[in-house]
Amino acid sequence: MPDNLTDRPLMPGQLLARGVSRHLRSLDFVSVEELTPTPGLRVDVMGLGPKSEIWVIECKSSRADFQTDRKWQGYLDWCDRFFWAVDTDFPTELLPDETGLIIGDAYDAEIVRMGTESKLAAARRKVMVQKFARHAALRAQAARDPGFLPAWG
């Protein structure tokens, strides 16, 4: 399936992220993809709720994709809730019970299990909301002016 901006086919994880983002929007969350909360970590989808709640969603397209992920526990310090997003064929018994579970596809998703809530400290929440805002603004600017590369970029 081609991407409207680049005409490249989207990868399975990207298609799943799109369906997850659509579902989050139906819950009054906004989302961004591929946000870096700290060097060395990049979350697939970060959702920001109406009360500044922060959810991290890792999209896994296969058993191998999950089994090679050695960084997911590092995401727990950067969100109020953590979820895995997988498709209907994924062996969900592999996923830790204390984490959230979202089943989805390229068009929508459904929360099957809420992750354990671990509220962020106010200072960390402020940093993450600012990172979210900057990331979203940079993505919007890149979509409006794809050829522009700032001197610092």
DOPA-912658 format. One record per residue (C-alpha): residue in three letters; x, y, z; residue number from 1; chain. Coordinates in steps of 0.25 Angstrom, whole numbers, plus 5000, padded with zeros to 4 digits. Layout:
<recs>
(ala,(X,Y,Z),NUM,A)
...
</recs>
This chain:
<recs>
(met,(5000,5000,5000),1,A)
(pro,(5007,5013,4996),2,A)
(asp,(5009,5025,5005),3,A)
(asn,(5003,5037,5000),4,A)
(leu,(5015,5046,5003),5,A)
(thr,(5026,5037,4997),6,A)
(asp,(5019,5026,4989),7,A)
(arg,(5027,5016,4997),8,A)
(pro,(5019,5004,5002),9,A)
(leu,(5017,5004,5017),10,A)
(met,(5023,4993,5025),11,A)
(pro,(5014,4984,5034),12,A)
(gly,(5018,4991,5047),13,A)
(gln,(5015,5005,5040),14,A)
(leu,(5001,5000,5036),15,A)
(leu,(4998,4995,5050),16,A)
(ala,(5003,5008,5056),17,A)
(arg,(4993,5015,5047),18,A)
(gly,(4981,5007,5051),19,A)
(val,(4986,5009,5066),20,A)
(ser,(4986,5024,5064),21,A)
(arg,(4972,5024,5058),22,A)
(his,(4967,5017,5070),23,A)
(leu,(4974,5026,5080),24,A)
(arg,(4968,5038,5073),25,A)
(ser,(4954,5031,5075),26,A)
(leu,(4958,5032,5090),27,A)
(asp,(4961,5047,5089),28,A)
(phe,(4976,5044,5089),29,A)
(val,(4986,5050,5079),30,A)
(ser,(4998,5042,5075),31,A)
(val,(5011,5043,5068),32,A)
(glu,(5020,5032,5062),33,A)
(glu,(5035,5029,5064),34,A)
(leu,(5037,5039,5076),35,A)
(thr,(5050,5038,5083),36,A)
(pro,(5048,5041,5098),37,A)
(thr,(5063,5039,5101),38,A)
(pro,(5075,5035,5093),39,A)
(gly,(5075,5021,5089),40,A)
(leu,(5060,5019,5090),41,A)
(arg,(5049,5021,5079),42,A)
(val,(5035,5018,5082),43,A)
(asp,(5026,5014,5071),44,A)
(val,(5014,5022,5075),45,A)
(met,(5012,5031,5087),46,A)
(gly,(4998,5036,5090),47,A)
(leu,(4995,5048,5098),48,A)
(gly,(4981,5048,5105),49,A)
(pro,(4972,5060,5109),50,A)
(lys,(4977,5060,5123),51,A)
(ser,(4992,5060,5118),52,A)
(glu,(4993,5045,5120),53,A)
(ile,(5004,5038,5112),54,A)
(trp,(5003,5025,5106),55,A)
(val,(5014,5017,5099),56,A)
(ile,(5010,5007,5089),57,A)
(glu,(5020,4997,5082),58,A)
(cys,(5015,4991,5069),59,A)
(lys,(5020,4977,5067),60,A)
(ser,(5018,4970,5053),61,A)
(ser,(5023,4956,5057),62,A)
(arg,(5028,4947,5067),63,A)
(ala,(5043,4950,5063),64,A)
(asp,(5040,4965,5064),65,A)
(phe,(5036,4963,5078),66,A)
(gln,(5047,4954,5082),67,A)
(thr,(5058,4963,5077),68,A)
(asp,(5052,4975,5084),69,A)
(arg,(5062,4977,5096),70,A)
(lys,(5058,4992,5099),71,A)
(trp,(5044,4991,5102),72,A)
(gln,(5045,4992,5117),73,A)
(gly,(5053,5005,5116),74,A)
(tyr,(5040,5011,5110),75,A)
(leu,(5033,5009,5124),76,A)
(asp,(5040,5021,5130),77,A)
(trp,(5034,5030,5119),78,A)
(cys,(5019,5027,5120),79,A)
(asp,(5007,5025,5129),80,A)
(arg,(5003,5013,5122),81,A)
(phe,(5010,5003,5112),82,A)
(phe,(5004,4995,5101),83,A)
(trp,(5007,4985,5091),84,A)
(ala,(5000,4986,5078),85,A)
(val,(4999,4973,5069),86,A)
(asp,(4990,4967,5059),87,A)
(thr,(4980,4956,5060),88,A)
(asp,(4990,4945,5056),89,A)
(phe,(5001,4949,5067),90,A)
(pro,(5003,4939,5078),91,A)
(thr,(4999,4948,5090),92,A)
(glu,(5003,4938,5100),93,A)
(leu,(5017,4943,5098),94,A)
(leu,(5014,4957,5103),95,A)
(pro,(5015,4961,5118),96,A)
(asp,(5002,4961,5126),97,A)
(glu,(5005,4974,5133),98,A)
(thr,(5006,4981,5119),99,A)
(gly,(4994,4986,5111),100,A)
(leu,(4990,4979,5099),101,A)
(ile,(4984,4985,5086),102,A)
(ile,(4979,4977,5074),103,A)
(gly,(4979,4984,5061),104,A)
(asp,(4981,4986,5046),105,A)
(ala,(4984,4997,5037),106,A)
(tyr,(4970,5003,5039),107,A)
(asp,(4966,5002,5053),108,A)
(ala,(4970,4995,5067),109,A)
(glu,(4963,4991,5080),110,A)
(ile,(4969,4991,5094),111,A)
(val,(4968,4977,5099),112,A)
(arg,(4976,4979,5112),113,A)
(met,(4979,4992,5119),114,A)
(gly,(4994,4993,5123),115,A)
(thr,(4997,4995,5138),116,A)
(glu,(4997,5010,5141),117,A)
(ser,(5010,5016,5146),118,A)
(lys,(5008,5031,5147),119,A)
(leu,(5019,5040,5142),120,A)
(ala,(5025,5050,5152),121,A)
(ala,(5021,5064,5148),122,A)
(ala,(5034,5069,5143),123,A)
(arg,(5036,5056,5134),124,A)
(arg,(5022,5059,5129),125,A)
(lys,(5025,5073,5125),126,A)
(val,(5037,5069,5118),127,A)
(met,(5030,5058,5110),128,A)
(val,(5018,5067,5106),129,A)
(gln,(5028,5077,5101),130,A)
(lys,(5036,5067,5093),131,A)
(phe,(5022,5062,5088),132,A)
(ala,(5019,5076,5083),133,A)
(arg,(5032,5079,5077),134,A)
(his,(5032,5065,5070),135,A)
(ala,(5018,5068,5065),136,A)
(ala,(5021,5082,5060),137,A)
(leu,(5033,5077,5053),138,A)
(arg,(5026,5066,5046),139,A)
(ala,(5015,5076,5041),140,A)
(gln,(5025,5086,5036),141,A)
(ala,(5032,5075,5028),142,A)
(ala,(5019,5071,5022),143,A)
(arg,(5016,5085,5018),144,A)
(asp,(5030,5088,5013),145,A)
(pro,(5037,5074,5010),146,A)
(gly,(5049,5080,5003),147,A)
(phe,(5054,5090,5014),148,A)
(leu,(5065,5086,5023),149,A)
(pro,(5069,5095,5034),150,A)
(ala,(5084,5099,5036),151,A)
(trp,(5084,5091,5049),152,A)
(gly,(5077,5079,5043),153,A)
</recs>
